[in-house]
């Protein structure tokens, strides 16, 4: 669809179409409605991001906590969206060895204990050619465990914007 189609949508259709860009958080699409018409996809994404940045820490933490832990066995997370399942599969997270699964489980637990939120990374942007995405993700989880809660919230929101940006570009062309 084109940006002109987006700008012509009714509010209900807009929220229905874009409410899932940010995991289980249609309030972001609702907050972006008043900024229409959007000049292009970049402006639209910036508007969504501004809604998140202006929402306050409690809403931001709720947004991060709406994201699934990475590396769960299939069928364990009933709230896993089709988009998240596809993104995790693209990084091989649906095909973990027992050792990889245990490492993810340990890292997820440590990260959750340290920051009271799940680790979030844009898995579609993780690995450079020749790298194994799931290994890069686990290494990044270990590295980010040394961060501060403030830095991790900021990084998680940046990663969520990257996820939403890719999802948006899957739906809309300028």
TIMARPA-560621 format. One record per residue: y, x, z of N, C-alpha, C in turn. Coordinates in Angstrom, 2 decimals. Layout:
! TIMARPA-560621
+---------+---------+---------+---------+---------+---------+---------+---------+---------+
|    n_yy |    n_xx |    n_zz |   ca_yy |   ca_xx |   ca_zz |    c_yy |    c_xx |    c_zz |
+---------+---------+---------+---------+---------+---------+---------+---------+---------+
|       Y |       X |       Z |       Y |       X |       Z |       Y |       X |       Z |
...
+---------+---------+---------+---------+---------+---------+---------+---------+---------+
//
This chain:
! TIMARPA-560621
+---------+---------+---------+---------+---------+---------+---------+---------+---------+
|    n_yy |    n_xx |    n_zz |   ca_yy |   ca_xx |   ca_zz |    c_yy |    c_xx |    c_zz |
+---------+---------+---------+---------+---------+---------+---------+---------+---------+
|   -1.18 |    0.84 |    0.00 |    0.00 |    0.00 |    0.00 |    1.23 |    0.89 |    0.00 |
|    2.31 |    0.34 |   -0.46 |    3.57 |    1.07 |   -0.55 |    4.48 |    0.71 |    0.63 |
|    5.47 |    1.56 |    0.88 |    6.39 |    1.32 |    1.98 |    7.13 |    0.00 |    1.79 |
|    7.37 |   -0.40 |    0.56 |    8.04 |   -1.69 |    0.31 |    7.17 |   -2.84 |    0.80 |
|    5.85 |   -2.70 |    0.69 |    4.92 |   -3.71 |    1.22 |    5.01 |   -3.78 |    2.75 |
|    5.12 |   -2.61 |    3.37 |    5.24 |   -2.54 |    4.83 |    6.51 |   -3.25 |    5.28 |
|    7.60 |   -2.97 |    4.60 |    8.89 |   -3.56 |    4.98 |    8.93 |   -5.07 |    4.78 |
|    8.07 |   -5.59 |    3.91 |    8.05 |   -7.03 |    3.64 |    7.07 |   -7.80 |    4.54 |
|    6.29 |   -7.11 |    5.35 |    5.30 |   -7.77 |    6.20 |    5.97 |   -8.63 |    7.28 |
|    5.29 |   -9.72 |    7.62 |    5.73 |  -10.48 |    8.79 |    5.45 |   -9.64 |   10.03 |
|    6.14 |   -9.91 |   11.13 |    5.87 |   -9.14 |   12.35 |    4.39 |   -9.16 |   12.76 |
|    3.75 |  -10.32 |   12.68 |    2.34 |  -10.40 |   13.08 |    1.45 |   -9.54 |   12.19 |
|    1.68 |   -9.58 |   10.89 |    0.87 |   -8.78 |    9.97 |    1.15 |   -7.29 |   10.18 |
|    2.40 |   -6.95 |   10.43 |    2.76 |   -5.56 |   10.70 |    2.00 |   -5.02 |   11.91 |
|    2.03 |   -5.76 |   13.01 |    1.35 |   -5.32 |   14.23 |   -0.17 |   -5.30 |   14.02 |
|   -0.69 |   -6.29 |   13.33 |   -2.12 |   -6.31 |   13.04 |   -2.52 |   -5.11 |   12.19 |
|   -1.70 |   -4.75 |   11.23 |   -2.01 |   -3.65 |   10.31 |   -1.85 |   -2.29 |   10.98 |
|   -0.81 |   -2.11 |   11.78 |   -0.48 |   -0.79 |   12.32 |   -0.68 |   -0.66 |   13.82 |
|   -1.13 |   -1.72 |   14.47 |   -1.35 |   -1.67 |   15.91 |   -2.43 |   -0.71 |   16.34 |
|   -3.33 |   -0.34 |   15.44 |   -4.41 |    0.59 |   15.77 |   -4.13 |    2.04 |   15.43 |
|   -2.96 |    2.32 |   14.88 |   -2.64 |    3.73 |   14.57 |   -2.71 |    4.57 |   15.84 |
|   -2.18 |    4.02 |   16.90 |   -2.23 |    4.64 |   18.22 |   -3.30 |    3.89 |   19.00 |
|   -4.33 |    4.58 |   19.38 |   -5.55 |    4.03 |   19.96 |   -5.30 |    2.92 |   20.99 |
|   -5.78 |    1.72 |   20.69 |   -5.71 |    0.57 |   21.61 |   -4.29 |    0.33 |   22.15 |
|   -3.27 |    0.59 |   21.34 |   -1.89 |    0.50 |   21.82 |   -0.98 |   -0.19 |   20.81 |
|   -1.19 |   -1.48 |   20.56 |   -0.34 |   -2.19 |   19.59 |    1.11 |   -2.28 |   20.02 |
|    1.41 |   -2.03 |   21.28 |    2.78 |   -2.08 |   21.77 |    3.69 |   -1.09 |   21.02 |
|    3.09 |   -0.04 |   20.47 |    3.89 |    0.94 |   19.74 |    4.36 |    0.34 |   18.40 |
|    3.46 |   -0.32 |   17.70 |    3.85 |   -1.00 |   16.46 |    4.86 |   -2.10 |   16.76 |
|    4.65 |   -2.83 |   17.84 |    5.61 |   -3.87 |   18.22 |    6.99 |   -3.28 |   18.46 |
|    7.04 |   -2.11 |   19.11 |    8.31 |   -1.46 |   19.40 |    9.01 |   -0.91 |   18.16 |
|    8.24 |   -0.63 |   17.12 |    8.81 |   -0.06 |   15.89 |    9.34 |   -1.13 |   14.93 |
|    8.98 |   -2.38 |   15.16 |    9.36 |   -3.47 |   14.25 |   10.85 |   -3.53 |   13.96 |
|   11.67 |   -3.40 |   14.97 |   13.11 |   -3.58 |   14.82 |   13.76 |   -2.50 |   13.94 |
|   13.08 |   -1.40 |   13.73 |   13.64 |   -0.30 |   12.94 |   13.44 |   -0.49 |   11.43 |
|   12.72 |   -1.51 |   11.04 |   12.54 |   -1.74 |    9.60 |   13.85 |   -2.16 |    8.97 |
|   14.06 |   -1.86 |    7.73 |   13.13 |   -1.27 |    6.76 |   13.05 |    0.25 |    6.91 |
|   11.85 |    0.77 |    6.67 |   11.62 |    2.21 |    6.70 |   11.88 |    2.79 |    5.32 |
|   12.55 |    3.93 |    5.26 |   12.83 |    4.58 |    3.98 |   11.56 |    5.16 |    3.36 |
|   10.66 |    5.67 |    4.23 |    9.42 |    6.28 |    3.75 |    8.44 |    6.41 |    4.92 |
|    7.28 |    6.95 |    4.63 |    6.23 |    7.08 |    5.65 |    6.68 |    8.01 |    6.77 |
|    7.40 |    9.07 |    6.44 |    7.87 |   10.00 |    7.46 |    8.80 |    9.34 |    8.46 |
|    9.71 |    8.51 |    7.97 |   10.62 |    7.78 |    8.85 |    9.84 |    6.79 |    9.70 |
|    8.87 |    6.15 |    9.10 |    8.04 |    5.19 |    9.85 |    7.31 |    5.88 |   10.99 |
|    6.68 |    7.02 |   10.69 |    5.97 |    7.76 |   11.74 |    6.92 |    8.25 |   12.82 |
|    8.09 |    8.74 |   12.43 |    9.08 |    9.19 |   13.42 |    9.51 |    8.04 |   14.33 |
|    9.61 |    6.85 |   13.77 |    9.97 |    5.68 |   14.56 |    8.88 |    5.36 |   15.57 |
|    7.63 |    5.38 |   15.14 |    6.52 |    5.15 |   16.06 |    6.54 |    6.20 |   17.17 |
|    6.74 |    7.45 |   16.80 |    6.78 |    8.53 |   17.77 |    7.92 |    8.33 |   18.77 |
|    9.07 |    7.90 |   18.29 |   10.21 |    7.63 |   19.19 |    9.88 |    6.53 |   20.19 |
|    9.15 |    5.52 |   19.76 |    8.74 |    4.45 |   20.68 |    7.93 |    5.05 |   21.82 |
|    7.01 |    5.94 |   21.49 |    6.18 |    6.60 |   22.51 |    7.04 |    7.47 |   23.41 |
|    7.89 |    8.29 |   22.84 |    8.71 |    9.22 |   23.62 |    9.66 |    8.50 |   24.57 |
|   10.10 |    7.30 |   24.19 |   11.02 |    6.54 |   25.02 |   10.33 |    5.56 |   25.96 |
|    9.02 |    5.56 |   25.97 |    8.26 |    4.57 |   26.75 |    8.16 |    4.89 |   28.23 |
|    8.37 |    6.11 |   28.61 |    8.22 |    6.50 |   30.00 |    6.83 |    7.07 |   30.25 |
|    6.74 |    7.86 |   31.29 |    5.51 |    8.60 |   31.58 |    4.31 |    7.70 |   31.84 |
|    4.50 |    6.60 |   32.54 |    3.37 |    5.72 |   32.84 |    2.74 |    5.16 |   31.56 |
|    3.57 |    4.69 |   30.64 |    3.06 |    4.18 |   29.36 |    2.46 |    5.30 |   28.52 |
|    3.06 |    6.47 |   28.57 |    2.52 |    7.61 |   27.83 |    1.14 |    8.00 |   28.35 |
|    0.99 |    8.05 |   29.65 |   -0.32 |    8.36 |   30.24 |   -1.34 |    7.28 |   29.87 |
|   -0.93 |    6.03 |   29.87 |   -1.85 |    4.96 |   29.48 |   -2.29 |    5.14 |   28.03 |
|   -1.38 |    5.55 |   27.17 |   -1.71 |    5.81 |   25.77 |   -2.74 |    6.93 |   25.67 |
|   -2.52 |    8.03 |   26.36 |   -3.47 |    9.15 |   26.32 |   -4.81 |    8.69 |   26.86 |
|   -4.79 |    7.95 |   27.94 |   -6.05 |    7.49 |   28.57 |   -6.78 |    6.47 |   27.72 |
|   -6.12 |    5.89 |   26.73 |   -6.78 |    4.95 |   25.82 |   -7.66 |    5.69 |   24.81 |
|   -7.51 |    7.01 |   24.71 |   -8.31 |    7.80 |   23.78 |   -9.67 |    8.13 |   24.38 |
|  -10.67 |    8.19 |   23.53 |  -12.02 |    8.48 |   24.03 |  -12.21 |    9.97 |   24.31 |
|  -13.14 |   10.25 |   25.21 |  -13.55 |   11.64 |   25.38 |  -14.26 |   12.07 |   24.11 |
|  -14.14 |   13.33 |   23.79 |  -14.79 |   13.86 |   22.60 |  -16.23 |   14.25 |   22.90 |
|  -17.09 |   14.05 |   21.92 |  -18.46 |   14.53 |   22.02 |  -19.44 |   13.64 |   22.75 |
|  -19.11 |   12.37 |   22.93 |  -20.07 |   11.44 |   23.53 |  -21.22 |   11.17 |   22.57 |
|  -22.35 |   10.88 |   23.12 |  -23.48 |   10.47 |   22.29 |  -23.17 |    9.10 |   21.68 |
|  -23.63 |    8.87 |   20.51 |  -23.40 |    7.60 |   19.82 |  -23.85 |    6.44 |   20.68 |
|  -23.01 |    5.41 |   20.72 |  -23.36 |    4.20 |   21.46 |  -22.96 |    4.21 |   22.92 |
|  -22.49 |    5.35 |   23.44 |  -22.15 |    5.43 |   24.86 |  -20.79 |    4.82 |   25.15 |
|  -19.86 |    4.96 |   24.23 |  -18.50 |    4.48 |   24.44 |  -18.28 |    3.18 |   23.65 |
|  -18.39 |    2.03 |   24.32 |  -18.26 |    0.76 |   23.60 |  -16.85 |    0.50 |   23.08 |
|  -15.85 |    1.22 |   23.58 |  -14.47 |    1.03 |   23.15 |  -14.07 |    1.98 |   22.03 |
|  -14.99 |    2.79 |   21.55 |  -14.69 |    3.74 |   20.48 |  -14.36 |    2.98 |   19.21 |
|  -13.15 |    3.19 |   18.70 |  -12.74 |    2.50 |   17.48 |  -13.46 |    3.11 |   16.27 |
|  -13.48 |    2.37 |   15.19 |  -14.10 |    2.88 |   13.96 |  -13.38 |    4.14 |   13.50 |
|  -12.05 |    4.17 |   13.65 |  -11.27 |    5.34 |   13.25 |  -11.68 |    6.56 |   14.06 |
|  -11.78 |    6.40 |   15.38 |  -12.16 |    7.53 |   16.23 |  -13.59 |    7.99 |   15.94 |
|  -14.48 |    7.05 |   15.73 |  -15.87 |    7.42 |   15.41 |  -15.92 |    8.23 |   14.12 |
|  -15.18 |    7.80 |   13.12 |  -15.15 |    8.51 |   11.84 |  -14.52 |    9.89 |   11.99 |
|  -13.43 |    9.98 |   12.73 |  -12.76 |   11.27 |   12.93 |  -13.66 |   12.24 |   13.69 |
|  -14.33 |   11.75 |   14.72 |  -15.23 |   12.62 |   15.47 |  -16.41 |   13.06 |   14.60 |
|  -16.91 |   12.16 |   13.79 |  -18.01 |   12.50 |   12.89 |  -17.59 |   13.57 |   11.89 |
|  -16.34 |   13.50 |   11.42 |  -15.86 |   14.48 |   10.45 |  -15.85 |   15.90 |   11.02 |
|  -15.79 |   16.00 |   12.34 |  -15.81 |   17.31 |   13.00 |  -17.21 |   17.67 |   13.51 |
|  -18.19 |   16.83 |   13.22 |  -19.56 |   17.11 |   13.65 |  -19.84 |   16.73 |   15.09 |
|  -18.94 |   15.96 |   15.71 |  -19.13 |   15.62 |   17.12 |  -20.19 |   14.55 |   17.34 |
|  -20.65 |   13.96 |   16.26 |  -21.75 |   12.99 |   16.36 |  -23.10 |   13.67 |   16.14 |
|  -23.08 |   14.97 |   15.94 |  -24.30 |   15.73 |   15.68 |  -24.35 |   16.97 |   16.56 |
|  -24.19 |   16.80 |   17.85 |  -24.20 |   17.92 |   18.78 |  -25.61 |   18.32 |   19.17 |
|  -25.82 |   19.61 |   19.33 |  -27.08 |   20.08 |   19.89 |  -27.06 |   19.75 |   21.38 |
|  -28.20 |   19.78 |   22.05 |  -28.18 |   19.55 |   23.50 |  -27.24 |   20.51 |   24.24 |
|  -27.20 |   21.77 |   23.84 |  -26.32 |   22.74 |   24.50 |  -24.86 |   22.40 |   24.25 |
|  -24.51 |   22.00 |   23.03 |  -23.13 |   21.61 |   22.72 |  -22.74 |   20.36 |   23.49 |
|  -23.65 |   19.40 |   23.58 |  -23.38 |   18.18 |   24.32 |  -23.09 |   18.51 |   25.79 |
|  -23.89 |   19.39 |   26.37 |  -23.67 |   19.77 |   27.78 |  -22.34 |   20.48 |   27.95 |
|  -21.99 |   21.33 |   27.00 |  -20.70 |   22.03 |   27.09 |  -19.55 |   21.03 |   27.00 |
|  -19.63 |   20.08 |   26.06 |  -18.59 |   19.05 |   25.98 |  -18.53 |   18.25 |   27.27 |
|  -19.67 |   17.88 |   27.79 |  -19.72 |   17.09 |   29.02 |  -19.04 |   17.85 |   30.18 |
|  -19.33 |   19.13 |   30.30 |  -18.74 |   19.96 |   31.35 |  -17.24 |   20.11 |   31.15 |
|  -16.82 |   20.40 |   29.92 |  -15.40 |   20.57 |   29.63 |  -14.63 |   19.26 |   29.81 |
|  -15.20 |   18.15 |   29.36 |  -14.55 |   16.85 |   29.56 |  -14.35 |   16.56 |   31.04 |
|  -15.36 |   16.85 |   31.85 |  -15.26 |   16.59 |   33.29 |  -14.19 |   17.48 |   33.92 |
|  -14.16 |   18.75 |   33.55 |  -13.18 |   19.67 |   34.11 |  -11.76 |   19.27 |   33.69 |
|  -11.59 |   18.90 |   32.44 |  -10.28 |   18.51 |   31.94 |   -9.82 |   17.23 |   32.63 |
|  -10.71 |   16.25 |   32.71 |  -10.37 |   15.00 |   33.38 |   -9.98 |   15.20 |   34.83 |
|  -10.70 |   16.09 |   35.52 |  -10.39 |   16.38 |   36.92 |   -9.03 |   17.07 |   37.04 |
|   -8.74 |   17.99 |   36.13 |   -7.49 |   18.75 |   36.20 |   -6.27 |   17.91 |   35.84 |
|   -6.43 |   16.98 |   34.88 |   -5.25 |   16.29 |   34.33 |   -5.29 |   14.77 |   34.42 |
|   -6.37 |   14.20 |   34.91 |   -6.52 |   12.75 |   35.04 |   -6.31 |   12.02 |   33.71 |
|   -6.75 |   12.65 |   32.64 |   -6.70 |   12.05 |   31.30 |   -7.71 |   12.78 |   30.43 |
|   -8.11 |   12.16 |   29.33 |   -9.04 |   12.84 |   28.44 |   -8.32 |   13.90 |   27.60 |
|   -9.06 |   14.90 |   27.18 |   -8.56 |   15.90 |   26.25 |   -8.36 |   15.24 |   24.89 |
|   -7.19 |   15.43 |   24.29 |   -6.90 |   14.83 |   22.98 |   -6.53 |   15.94 |   22.01 |
|   -7.16 |   15.90 |   20.85 |   -6.84 |   16.83 |   19.78 |   -7.05 |   16.11 |   18.46 |
|   -6.24 |   16.42 |   17.48 |   -6.39 |   15.83 |   16.16 |   -7.54 |   16.54 |   15.45 |
|   -8.72 |   15.98 |   15.56 |   -9.92 |   16.66 |   15.05 |   -9.87 |   16.87 |   13.54 |
|   -9.13 |   16.03 |   12.82 |   -9.04 |   16.19 |   11.37 |   -8.21 |   17.41 |   10.96 |
|   -7.48 |   17.99 |   11.90 |   -6.65 |   19.16 |   11.60 |   -7.15 |   20.42 |   12.31 |
|   -8.32 |   20.39 |   12.89 |   -8.76 |   21.45 |   13.77 |   -9.20 |   22.74 |   13.07 |
|  -10.15 |   22.67 |   12.21 |  -10.81 |   23.88 |   11.73 |  -10.24 |   24.37 |   10.41 |
|  -10.03 |   25.67 |   10.37 |   -9.66 |   26.33 |    9.11 |  -10.94 |   26.53 |    8.31 |
|  -10.82 |   26.77 |    7.02 |  -12.03 |   27.01 |    6.21 |  -12.90 |   28.11 |    6.84 |
|  -14.18 |   27.83 |    6.89 |  -15.12 |   28.79 |    7.46 |  -15.35 |   28.64 |    8.95 |
|  -14.55 |   27.82 |    9.62 |  -14.72 |   27.60 |   11.05 |  -15.53 |   26.33 |   11.28 |
|  -16.21 |   26.30 |   12.40 |  -16.96 |   25.11 |   12.80 |  -16.07 |   24.33 |   13.75 |
|  -15.70 |   23.11 |   13.34 |  -14.71 |   22.32 |   14.08 |  -15.11 |   22.12 |   15.54 |
|  -16.36 |   21.78 |   15.79 |  -16.73 |   21.48 |   17.17 |  -16.60 |   22.71 |   18.07 |
|  -16.84 |   23.89 |   17.53 |  -16.66 |   25.12 |   18.31 |  -15.18 |   25.36 |   18.58 |
|  -14.35 |   25.15 |   17.58 |  -12.90 |   25.31 |   17.73 |  -12.38 |   24.34 |   18.79 |
|  -12.86 |   23.10 |   18.77 |  -12.44 |   22.09 |   19.74 |  -12.83 |   22.51 |   21.15 |
|  -14.06 |   22.94 |   21.34 |  -14.49 |   23.36 |   22.68 |  -13.68 |   24.56 |   23.17 |
|  -13.43 |   25.52 |   22.30 |  -12.61 |   26.68 |   22.68 |  -11.20 |   26.25 |   23.06 |
|  -10.64 |   25.30 |   22.32 |   -9.30 |   24.80 |   22.63 |   -9.30 |   24.04 |   23.96 |
|  -10.36 |   23.31 |   24.25 |  -10.46 |   22.63 |   25.54 |  -10.42 |   23.65 |   26.68 |
|  -11.19 |   24.72 |   26.52 |  -11.20 |   25.77 |   27.55 |   -9.83 |   26.40 |   27.70 |
|   -9.16 |   26.70 |   26.60 |   -7.84 |   27.32 |   26.65 |   -6.83 |   26.40 |   27.34 |
|   -6.86 |   25.13 |   26.99 |   -5.87 |   24.20 |   27.54 |   -6.13 |   23.83 |   28.99 |
|   -7.28 |   24.15 |   29.52 |   -7.55 |   23.90 |   30.94 |   -6.61 |   24.69 |   31.84 |
|   -6.02 |   25.76 |   31.33 |   -5.11 |   26.57 |   32.14 |   -3.68 |   26.03 |   32.08 |
|   -3.43 |   24.96 |   31.34 |   -2.09 |   24.40 |   31.21 |   -1.66 |   23.61 |   32.44 |
|   -0.41 |   23.20 |   32.43 |    0.13 |   22.36 |   33.50 |    0.00 |   20.90 |   33.09 |
|    0.02 |   19.98 |   34.03 |   -0.03 |   18.56 |   33.67 |    1.10 |   18.16 |   32.72 |
|    2.29 |   18.68 |   32.94 |    3.43 |   18.34 |   32.07 |    3.19 |   18.85 |   30.65 |
|    2.73 |   20.09 |   30.53 |    2.48 |   20.68 |   29.21 |    1.34 |   19.95 |   28.50 |
|    0.33 |   19.56 |   29.24 |   -0.81 |   18.86 |   28.63 |   -0.44 |   17.46 |   28.17 |
|    0.40 |   16.77 |   28.93 |    0.85 |   15.45 |   28.48 |    1.65 |   15.60 |   27.19 |
|    2.55 |   16.57 |   27.15 |    3.34 |   16.81 |   25.94 |    2.43 |   17.16 |   24.76 |
|    1.44 |   18.02 |   24.98 |    0.52 |   18.40 |   23.90 |   -0.33 |   17.22 |   23.46 |
|   -0.81 |   16.44 |   24.42 |   -1.62 |   15.27 |   24.07 |   -0.81 |   14.30 |   23.20 |
|    0.44 |   14.07 |   23.56 |    1.29 |   13.16 |   22.76 |    1.54 |   13.72 |   21.37 |
|    1.70 |   15.03 |   21.27 |    1.86 |   15.66 |   19.96 |    0.60 |   15.49 |   19.11 |
|   -0.55 |   15.66 |   19.72 |   -1.83 |   15.49 |   19.02 |   -2.02 |   14.03 |   18.60 |
|   -1.62 |   13.11 |   19.46 |   -1.73 |   11.68 |   19.15 |   -0.83 |   11.33 |   17.97 |
|    0.37 |   11.90 |   17.93 |    1.24 |   11.69 |   16.78 |    0.58 |   12.21 |   15.49 |
|   -0.09 |   13.36 |   15.58 |   -0.77 |   13.91 |   14.40 |   -1.89 |   12.98 |   13.95 |
|   -2.64 |   12.44 |   14.89 |   -3.71 |   11.49 |   14.57 |   -3.12 |   10.25 |   13.89 |
|   -2.08 |    9.70 |   14.50 |   -1.44 |    8.50 |   13.94 |   -0.86 |    8.79 |   12.56 |
|   -0.30 |    9.97 |   12.38 |    0.26 |   10.33 |   11.08 |   -0.79 |   10.35 |    9.99 |
|   -1.94 |   10.90 |   10.27 |   -3.02 |   10.91 |    9.28 |   -3.53 |    9.50 |    9.00 |
|   -3.66 |    8.72 |   10.06 |   -4.11 |    7.33 |    9.88 |   -3.10 |    6.55 |    9.06 |
|   -1.81 |    6.77 |    9.32 |   -0.77 |    6.07 |    8.57 |   -0.81 |    6.47 |    7.10 |
|   -0.96 |    7.74 |    6.83 |   -0.99 |    8.21 |    5.44 |   -2.25 |    7.73 |    4.71 |
|   -3.29 |    7.37 |    5.46 |   -4.47 |    6.75 |    4.85 |   -4.16 |    5.33 |    4.37 |
|   -3.14 |    4.70 |    4.98 |   -2.81 |    3.31 |    4.67 |   -1.62 |    3.13 |    3.74 |
|   -0.62 |    4.01 |    3.85 |    0.66 |    3.77 |    3.18 |    1.09 |    4.99 |    2.36 |
|    1.62 |    4.70 |    1.19 |    2.27 |    5.74 |    0.39 |    3.75 |    5.43 |    0.33 |
|    4.56 |    6.44 |    0.19 |    6.02 |    6.22 |    0.17 |    6.49 |    5.54 |   -1.08 |
+---------+---------+---------+---------+---------+---------+---------+---------+---------+
//
